[in-house]
Amino acid sequence: MAARKTTKPSKAAASEPVKCGPCNGTGEVARAVRVGRKQRVVGQQSGICLACFGSGEATDTDA
């Protein structure tokens, strides 16, 4: 029986920054724009993500 080759996880993959959840790493989130008395939705506007402050990388929420 041949010996099994095992591979160790690469260190480069572990050091990659984790994407932010709400913005999926883009740094921007979309909000619905409502107008009129009935407050109907007419479009969307984008703004920076407040979870990562526009960087796109997840931050520690424990601090």
N, C-alpha and C positions, 0 to 999 in steps of 0.2 A: 504494500500500500504506500502511495506517495505521500510525502509530508505536505501538510496544508500550509498555504501561504496566507498570512494575515496582513492586513493593511491597517496602519494607524491613521486616525483622522488627521488631516493636514492642519497645520497651525494657521495657515493663511485663511482658511474658511472660518475658523473660530474668531479671528480678529476683525472680521467684517462688521461694520456697524449694523445694528438691527433697525429695520424700518419702523417708522412711527405708525401706529395703528389707525388713528382717525384720518390721516392724509395719505396713507400708503407710500410714504417716502417722498412725496412731491413737495411738501411744505405749504400747500394751499388747500383750502377746503371751500366748497361751494355752499352758499346759503340761498334759499328761495326769496325772491323779491315779491312782495304782496302790495297791491294797490287797490284803491277804490273802497267804497263803503262795505262791500261784501268781502273784502280782503282776498280777492282772487290772485292766484299765482301767475305772473307774467314772464318770469325768467329767473336767472340766477346770477349772482355776483360772487366773485372769488375774493378770499382774504387769506391772511397768513394763519397757519394752524397754531392755536394757542397751546397745544400739548407739547410741541417741539419748537415753538417760536420760529417756524419757517426753515429750520435746518433739515428736516426730513428724517432725522435720527431719533430713535426712541431715547427718552431720558429716564433716569431712576425716579420712581414715584415714592420711594420709601423715605426720602430725605425730608 
